[in-house]
Amino acid sequence: MRTGSWLGKSQQGQGIGTEMRAAALHLAFTELGAEEAVSGALEHNLASQSISRKLGYQSDGIKRHTVRGVGRTERRLRLTRAAWEHHRTIPVTIDGVARCLPLFGADAA
């Protein structure tokens, strides 16, 4: 499963990004049965990379992009189920997910 997120500057530095990513990972691993999650951050986005490390992601190489004619390097990241379980510190509760599972291509249990 590939995750991605964006957070406005005025919301950064308050823990919202960490909570947002923890919620997405909880959904992926507990409700959708993911075995791993992949993500990435542009090389200059140290805050995003820090959140990823805090949640247990490991380096998974790089990818080159061209954005508006300028070369950029993305740091790819991978999180296994075992690493996610080891690094879980933020409690997450999901209610009513069964009705949404078909939207994710999953069957309701």
N, C-alpha and C positions, 0 to 999 in steps of 0.2 A: 504494500500500500504506500502510495506517495502522499506526503503531507506538505502543506505550504501554508503560510500565513503572512499577513501584513498588519502592522499596527501603526497608527498615526503617531507622530512625534510627541504630541501632548499626552499620550497615554503610555509612552515608554518609561521604563524605570520604576514602575509601580507594581511589578509582579503579574500584570495582566497577561503579558505574552507567555509567561511560564504556565499560568493557569489555563490559558487558551490551548496551548500545545498539549498539556497534560490531559485535558478533556478530550481532545481529538484522538490521542493515543489510547485512552481508556476505551473510547468507542471502537477504535480499530481492533484492539487486542481482546477485549472482553465480549463485545457484541458482534463483531464481524469476523472474528476468528483469524485475524492476521497473524502471521508468523514473524514478520518483520515490517518495519516502516523505513522508508527512505525519504530524505529531504535534502536540502542544500541551501547555501547562502552565498551571496557574492562575497568575494574575498575581503572587501572593506567593511562588511557588516559584522563587526565583532560582537555586538549585542546578541544577534541571532545565533551566532556560533556558540556563545557562552550558554545560552538557554539550552541548546542542543546537547552540549557536554554535560550540563547539570542533570539532564533527563536520561543520560546514558548513551547517547549516540556516539558512534565511532567514525573516524575518517574512512571514506570510501572512494578516495581519488578526487580528481578535478574534472571539470568540464569547461570548455571554452565557448564563449558567447560573443556576439557582436551586438551592442546596444547603441542605436543611433550612430552607427559607424565607428564606435570605439570598442576595442577588444576588452572583454571582462573575463575574469576567472571565477567560476563557481566552485566552492568547496562542497563536495558531495558527502552525505552523511548517511549512516545506516544504523538502525536500532533493532536488535533481535528481541524476541519475546522474553528471553531469559534476562537480558540487560534491562529491559523495561521493568520486569518484576523486581529486580534488584534495586533499581533507582526510584521506585514509586514512593513519593512522600506527600503528594497532594491528594487529599481525598476527593473522589469524584463519584457522583450519583447520577444515573440516567433513568428518567422515567418516560414511559410511553414509546420506547424505541421499537417495539414489535411492529407497530403500524408503519414505521419508516423504513424497515429493512428492505422491502422491495425496491425502494428508491436507490439503494446501494447495491442492488443486484443480489441480495441475500434473501434467504427464506426465513420467515418468522418461525420461531421454535414452537 
